Amino acid sequence: MYKQRVVIKVGTNVMTNKDNRIVKPVLDHLVQQIAELYERNIMSVLVSSGSVIAGMEVMGESHITDKATRRQVYSAIGQPRMMRHYYNIFQDYGMKCAQVLATKRDFNPGSHRDNMINCYEGLLAEGVVPIANEDDAVSLTNSMFSDNDELASLVAELTKADKLIILTDTDGLFTGHPDDKDTEVIKNVSVDENVEKYIKTIDKGEAEGRGGMGSKLNIAKQTASKNIPTYIANGKRKRVILDIVEGKSVGTKITV
């Protein structure tokens, strides 16, 4: 029915400013690109972070000492707030969206997986953009997704996507620290190429996403090995999604 299916994962650092506040114009630009793809007969599935920060904006400081429980509470409060943002923006562009929450076990073979496939296929057939996130309120700590990059990869495989686009706050995978003078973006990476040596670990705060560049590269290689070309690119760059779909050299492309 559609020429392509694209799974787009947007990270927390893309949609927030330095004060960890959600920036609505960023969400608007994201949806604007999805709407333009829709007009080209290309359907998108959005995997969105942000629910924890959205919950923290509402609730403020929590007195819950257990980190996992605190994250669940923030996410449960923030998830409907994120969906309200998306619902209103998609409506502005004459489109419909839907929420699809899942736990990692839902992707195991069986009736849960089959039902989720039916849900995605039904939504896509009706021109409704699925917005996926982890069901934090019921996820078990020992079976949570490592991050939303892993969820996006599983959704891409589940929906037989033509592309997975992972949007972050850097221009892709660099040969050094992004702020270094002589560092460059690595444009193309094959799944068997050793580029992990370029990655440095950076500690993240509680409100920030769980996945760093190492995680993104690992997930991207896993996805690409299933013949789903995967891109790591800067979500704050203008027309980044459209440029990738149009075949322009943007970010880092990972292929077999």
ABEGO torsion letter per residue (X at the ends): XBABBBBBBBBAAAABBAAGBBBAAAAAAAAAAAAAAAAAGBBBBBBBBGAAAAAAAAAEBBABABAAAAAAAAAAAAAAAAAAAAAAAAAAAGBBBBBBBBBAAAABBEAAAAAAAAAAAAAAAAGBBBBBBBBAAABBAAABBABAAAAAAAAAAAAGBABBBBBBABAEBBABBAABAABBBBABBBAABBAAAABBBBBBBAABBABBAAAAAAAAAAAAAAGBBBBBBBAABBGAAAAAAAGBBBEBBBBX
